[in-house]
């Protein structure tokens, strides 16, 4: 689920994770910060050797890991920056683990405000009859609190 707070986007799992549960390797086209808000988790940055037709890793090794803890188990950092384009996976270390991925964009889903080669071909700014200025970014991107698939590379 994705929640919106101003220009901050917060992704949260639908339910707490069980120990050993894994959010499989994936990547995003933007930097984001993963926070552990309950329990403990491990974030693995993957060195991907092979991907399937959908671009998901099928052969990878762990390049780096960080354990994040919340609450009484807190012993250090409870957040980890994950850079855009880096494959990563999340593994719950305890039952009841909850994490949040937090990010912000100038434009939805990190799409450029001025697409290369299209500056002259497209009318990107338009003022409606009420005087509201609208910007066309990319008609294929849909961003609401339930759908964010276009943010995955």
Residue, then its C-alpha position, 0 to 999 in steps of 0.5 A: x500500500x502507498x500513502x501520500x503525505x504532501x510530496x512524500x510517498x510512504x510504502x507500507x506492507x499490507x500486514x506485518x511480516x513473519x520471521x524469514x519472510x522475504x520481499x524478493x529482489x527488485x529495483x526502483x528508478x529512484x532513491x528511497x529510504x527503508x525504515x524498520x518501524x517494528x521488529x527487525x529486518x535485513x536489507x540485502x543489496x544484490x549483485x545480479x548475474x541473471x534476470x528473467x524476461x520480466x527483469x527480476x533477478x534469478x541469479x544473484x549474490x549479496x553484495x552488502x547487508x544491513x540489519x535494521x531494528x526498531x523498538x526495544x531491539x534498537x541498537x543503531x540505525x533503523x533506516x537504510x538508503x537504497x540507491x536507484x537501480x540497485x537490486x535489493x531484498x528485505x528479509x524479516x528477522x522477527x515475527x511482526x516486522x513492519x517496514x516503510x519505504x519513504x521517498x519524494x519526487x519533484x515529479x511522480x515516479x521520477x519521470x523527467x519533467x522535460x522528456x528528451x527530444x519532446x520539448x518542442x513536440x509536446x505541449x507540456x504546460x497548459x492553463x485551464x479555463x479556471x486559470x489552473x496551470x497543468x503539466x503533462x508528465x507522462x500519460x502512461x504513469x498512474x499514481x494513486x494510493x493503490x497503484x505504483x507499478x510504474x515506479x519499478x524498472 
